[in-house]
Amino acid sequence: MGGTALVIRLSGPEGLWHSELAALVKGAWMGEILLNTDSTANVDGFHAHPTELRIAALQFADDGVDLWAALGRLQSSLDGLGSVCGESAPGRVFAAAYEPNRRSVEAAMGSLARGLASVHDGLADMADNSEHTDRVVSAAVRMSDGGH
């Protein structure tokens, strides 16, 4: 697959959270995703590509904005319907299930949107930290070589 790949190396015993992480990332990241859970794999250190991290971060931010907009449209549409339950016994039974479920869906969408924003922030910080570390290590190497 062409384009940018997001590589996530996971350590420890593989569990449900690995597949949940993969599903979350695949839902927001449209590029190739590589999950490496093999702790014995031949990996030459940790490689971070700040530009690719920033590209991924922007995609998460964009998707979070899109999700907030979708939530706003959903709320406006549902509010525009007015009372959909009625005052009859079946209407009250429906309302008893509908209202809490509606609030639950709205809260979940809000949490997901905040989560996407958080992933954006984390990836952007990771890119910044990676560049900073590279500068510090490069300076230390230059100093140990006598400034050459």
C-alpha positions as CSV (number, residue, x, y, z in Angstrom):
1,M,0.0,0.0,0.0
2,G,1.4,3.4,-0.9
3,G,1.4,6.5,1.3
4,T,2.2,7.0,4.9
5,A,2.2,4.1,7.3
6,L,1.5,4.4,11.0
7,V,3.6,1.8,12.9
8,I,2.6,0.9,16.4
9,R,4.8,-1.5,18.3
10,L,3.0,-3.1,21.2
11,S,4.7,-5.1,23.9
12,G,3.4,-7.4,26.5
13,P,0.9,-10.2,26.2
14,E,-1.6,-9.6,23.3
15,G,-5.0,-9.0,24.6
16,L,-8.3,-7.4,23.7
17,W,-6.9,-3.9,24.0
18,H,-4.6,-4.6,21.1
19,S,-7.6,-5.2,18.8
20,E,-9.5,-2.3,20.3
21,L,-6.5,0.0,19.7
22,A,-6.2,-1.3,16.1
23,A,-9.9,-0.7,15.6
24,L,-9.8,2.8,17.0
25,V,-6.7,3.7,14.9
26,K,-8.1,2.1,11.7
27,G,-11.3,4.1,12.2
28,A,-9.4,7.4,12.2
29,W,-6.3,6.7,10.2
30,M,-6.9,6.0,6.5
31,G,-3.3,5.0,5.7
32,E,-1.6,1.7,6.3
33,I,-1.3,0.5,9.9
34,L,1.3,-1.9,11.1
35,L,0.9,-3.5,14.5
36,N,4.0,-5.3,15.7
37,T,3.3,-7.5,18.8
38,D,6.3,-9.7,18.4
39,S,8.7,-8.8,21.2
40,T,11.4,-11.0,19.6
41,A,11.2,-9.2,16.2
42,N,14.4,-7.8,14.9
43,V,13.8,-4.1,15.7
44,D,16.7,-1.7,15.6
45,G,15.5,0.7,18.2
46,F,12.5,3.0,18.1
47,H,12.0,4.9,14.9
48,A,9.7,8.0,14.9
49,H,9.1,10.0,11.8
50,P,7.9,13.4,13.1
51,T,6.5,14.5,9.8
52,E,4.4,11.3,9.5
53,L,3.3,11.7,13.2
54,R,2.2,15.2,12.4
55,I,0.3,14.1,9.4
56,A,-1.4,11.4,11.4
57,A,-2.2,13.9,14.2
58,L,-3.9,16.2,11.8
59,Q,-6.1,13.4,10.5
60,F,-7.2,12.6,14.0
61,A,-7.9,16.3,14.7
62,D,-9.9,16.5,11.4
63,D,-11.9,13.4,12.3
64,G,-12.6,14.8,15.8
65,V,-13.9,18.0,14.3
66,D,-16.1,16.0,11.9
67,L,-17.4,13.9,14.7
68,W,-18.3,17.0,16.8
69,A,-20.1,18.4,13.7
70,A,-22.0,15.1,13.2
71,L,-23.0,15.1,16.9
72,G,-24.3,18.7,16.6
73,R,-26.3,17.7,13.5
74,L,-27.7,14.7,15.3
75,Q,-28.7,16.7,18.3
76,S,-30.3,19.4,16.2
77,S,-32.2,16.8,14.1
78,L,-33.5,15.0,17.2
79,D,-34.4,18.2,19.0
80,G,-36.2,19.4,15.9
81,L,-38.5,16.3,16.1
82,G,-40.0,17.5,19.4
83,S,-41.6,14.9,21.5
84,V,-41.5,11.6,19.7
85,C,-42.9,9.5,22.5
86,G,-46.3,10.8,23.2
87,E,-48.2,10.6,26.5
88,S,-49.7,7.2,26.0
89,A,-48.6,4.2,28.1
90,P,-46.5,2.8,25.2
91,G,-45.1,6.3,24.5
92,R,-44.0,6.6,28.2
93,V,-42.4,3.1,28.0
94,F,-40.6,4.1,24.8
95,A,-39.4,7.4,26.4
96,A,-38.1,5.6,29.4
97,A,-35.7,3.7,27.1
98,Y,-35.2,6.3,24.4
99,E,-34.1,9.3,26.5
100,P,-31.3,7.5,28.5
101,N,-30.1,5.8,25.3
102,R,-30.0,9.1,23.4
103,R,-28.0,10.7,26.2
104,S,-25.7,7.7,26.2
105,V,-25.1,7.9,22.4
106,E,-24.5,11.7,22.6
107,A,-22.1,11.2,25.5
108,A,-20.2,8.4,23.7
109,M,-19.8,10.5,20.5
110,G,-18.5,13.4,22.6
111,S,-16.1,11.1,24.4
112,L,-14.9,9.8,21.0
113,A,-14.4,13.3,19.7
114,R,-12.4,14.2,22.8
115,G,-10.4,11.0,22.4
116,L,-9.5,11.9,18.8
117,A,-8.4,15.3,19.9
118,S,-6.3,13.7,22.6
119,V,-4.7,11.3,20.1
120,H,-3.9,14.4,18.0
121,D,-2.2,16.1,20.9
122,G,-0.3,13.0,21.9
123,L,1.0,12.4,18.3
124,A,2.0,16.1,17.9
125,D,3.8,15.9,21.3
126,M,5.5,12.7,20.3
127,A,6.7,14.4,17.1
128,D,8.0,17.4,19.0
129,N,9.7,15.2,21.6
130,S,11.3,13.0,18.9
131,E,12.8,16.0,17.2
132,H,14.0,17.5,20.5
133,T,15.6,14.2,21.5
134,D,17.3,13.9,18.0
135,R,18.7,17.4,18.5
136,V,20.0,16.7,22.0
137,V,21.5,13.3,21.0
138,S,23.1,14.9,17.9
139,A,24.6,17.7,19.9
140,A,26.0,15.1,22.5
141,V,27.5,13.0,19.7
142,R,29.1,16.1,18.1
143,M,30.5,17.1,21.5
144,S,31.9,13.6,22.2
145,D,33.6,13.8,18.7
146,G,35.4,17.0,19.7
147,G,32.8,19.3,18.1
148,H,33.4,17.9,14.6
